[in-house]
Amino acid sequence: MTPPIRGAHYDSTRQTWETIWDGASMDVEMEAVQSRRAQETLRAYLPYLDQNSVVLEAGSGLSAVVITLRRMGYRVVGLDYAENALHFSRQYDPDLALVAGDVHALPYAENSIGAYLSFGVLEHFEHGMQPALQEAYRILQPGGTLVLTIPYPNVIWRLAQWKRRLAGQTRIKEDFYESTYTRSALEAEAKQAGFTILTSQPTSHSFTLWGMGPLFRAEGYYRTNALAEGLGDMLRLLLPWPFNFMTLLVGQKPK
């Protein structure tokens, strides 16, 4: 097995995730996955999954998606390189199928997995997402499904970047790597890895508004209020890409 790709911020980003999960709550994560925006994204990719094939979530964190899909009858395995997240998940549900591993060197044979899910993960590697996508392609069965969500450089993100540049900052956190991808750049990455694009669509417009401040925020863990939800619905119709928070891409490994 090829050793995992490691950039300058690989270890510090991993440590940041360990710290994030140390302070997180399983109950809060389970509540978040039931939010309106999370459920809308779930409904968008669910038709592409096969209940008879193994589904891998690469970068599963506290396993909220794994738990949700298992309850719906899917055969889901969670994988993460932050091992404390896996321990917390097992304490919540001892029956979960969880694996410690790196998305750049998956512990699975070629053509063995039915679907590969990755939600807000592949943007955290400064060497880019191509090595991880190629590994996903390797383990997927012919006809297997790739599901990604990746942050989009929306108008609020661009404004925040402009403000950081004026302040002489390069990133929000110097020890934590995160990037964004336009729709065309994300599709190009998936195609380069060999996937056929089935759909790419904007999601979570209300959460783009959450980033603008308290006017759009409700009490709780990254919760949006009714104003954000209502305006988000309008933006999804009128300005779907400028206010896109996360692009959902579904691809397929050719049969």
ChimeraX attribute file (.defattr): number of C-alpha atoms within 10 A of each C-alpha:
attribute: neighborCount
match mode: 1-to-1
recipient: residues
	/A:1	8
	/A:2	7
	/A:3	8
	/A:4	14
	/A:5	14
	/A:6	12
	/A:7	13
	/A:8	12
	/A:9	17
	/A:10	17
	/A:11	13
	/A:12	15
	/A:13	19
	/A:14	17
	/A:15	16
	/A:16	16
	/A:17	19
	/A:18	18
	/A:19	14
	/A:20	13
	/A:21	19
	/A:22	12
	/A:23	8
	/A:24	14
	/A:25	13
	/A:26	17
	/A:27	11
	/A:28	13
	/A:29	16
	/A:30	16
	/A:31	13
	/A:32	18
	/A:33	17
	/A:34	16
	/A:35	12
	/A:36	15
	/A:37	19
	/A:38	14
	/A:39	12
	/A:40	13
	/A:41	19
	/A:42	16
	/A:43	10
	/A:44	15
	/A:45	18
	/A:46	12
	/A:47	8
	/A:48	17
	/A:49	19
	/A:50	15
	/A:51	17
	/A:52	10
	/A:53	16
	/A:54	18
	/A:55	26
	/A:56	25
	/A:57	23
	/A:58	26
	/A:59	23
	/A:60	26
	/A:61	27
	/A:62	26
	/A:63	28
	/A:64	21
	/A:65	22
	/A:66	26
	/A:67	22
	/A:68	16
	/A:69	18
	/A:70	17
	/A:71	11
	/A:72	10
	/A:73	10
	/A:74	18
	/A:75	18
	/A:76	24
	/A:77	21
	/A:78	26
	/A:79	25
	/A:80	21
	/A:81	20
	/A:82	23
	/A:83	18
	/A:84	18
	/A:85	25
	/A:86	24
	/A:87	15
	/A:88	19
	/A:89	25
	/A:90	16
	/A:91	11
	/A:92	15
	/A:93	12
	/A:94	11
	/A:95	10
	/A:96	18
	/A:97	19
	/A:98	22
	/A:99	18
	/A:100	18
	/A:101	18
	/A:102	18
	/A:103	25
	/A:104	21
	/A:105	16
	/A:106	21
	/A:107	14
	/A:108	14
	/A:109	11
	/A:110	15
	/A:111	16
	/A:112	15
	/A:113	21
	/A:114	23
	/A:115	27
	/A:116	26
	/A:117	25
	/A:118	18
	/A:119	19
	/A:120	18
	/A:121	20
	/A:122	24
	/A:123	18
	/A:124	19
	/A:125	22
	/A:126	16
	/A:127	14
	/A:128	14
	/A:129	19
	/A:130	16
	/A:131	18
	/A:132	22
	/A:133	22
	/A:134	18
	/A:135	17
	/A:136	30
	/A:137	25
	/A:138	20
	/A:139	20
	/A:140	26
	/A:141	21
	/A:142	17
	/A:143	16
	/A:144	26
	/A:145	28
	/A:146	29
	/A:147	22
	/A:148	22
	/A:149	24
	/A:150	24
	/A:151	25
	/A:152	25
	/A:153	22
	/A:154	20
	/A:155	15
	/A:156	18
	/A:157	18
	/A:158	12
	/A:159	12
	/A:160	14
	/A:161	17
	/A:162	13
	/A:163	12
	/A:164	14
	/A:165	12
	/A:166	10
	/A:167	9
	/A:168	9
	/A:169	13
	/A:170	11
	/A:171	14
	/A:172	12
	/A:173	11
	/A:174	11
	/A:175	16
	/A:176	19
	/A:177	20
	/A:178	17
	/A:179	15
	/A:180	20
	/A:181	17
	/A:182	16
	/A:183	20
	/A:184	9
	/A:185	11
	/A:186	22
	/A:187	19
	/A:188	14
	/A:189	17
	/A:190	23
	/A:191	16
	/A:192	13
	/A:193	19
	/A:194	17
	/A:195	23
	/A:196	18
	/A:197	17
	/A:198	13
	/A:199	14
	/A:200	18
	/A:201	16
	/A:202	22
	/A:203	26
	/A:204	23
	/A:205	27
	/A:206	29
	/A:207	23
	/A:208	24
	/A:209	25
	/A:210	21
	/A:211	17
	/A:212	13
	/A:213	9
	/A:214	12
	/A:215	13
	/A:216	20
	/A:217	21
	/A:218	15
	/A:219	9
	/A:220	10
	/A:221	11
	/A:222	12
	/A:223	18
	/A:224	25
	/A:225	18
	/A:226	13
	/A:227	15
	/A:228	21
	/A:229	20
	/A:230	12
	/A:231	14
	/A:232	26
	/A:233	16
	/A:234	14
	/A:235	18
	/A:236	18
	/A:237	9
	/A:238	11
	/A:239	13
	/A:240	19
	/A:241	22
	/A:242	17
	/A:243	25
	/A:244	26
	/A:245	27
	/A:246	28
	/A:247	25
	/A:248	24
	/A:249	22
	/A:250	24
	/A:251	24
	/A:252	25
	/A:253	23
	/A:254	14
	/A:255	7
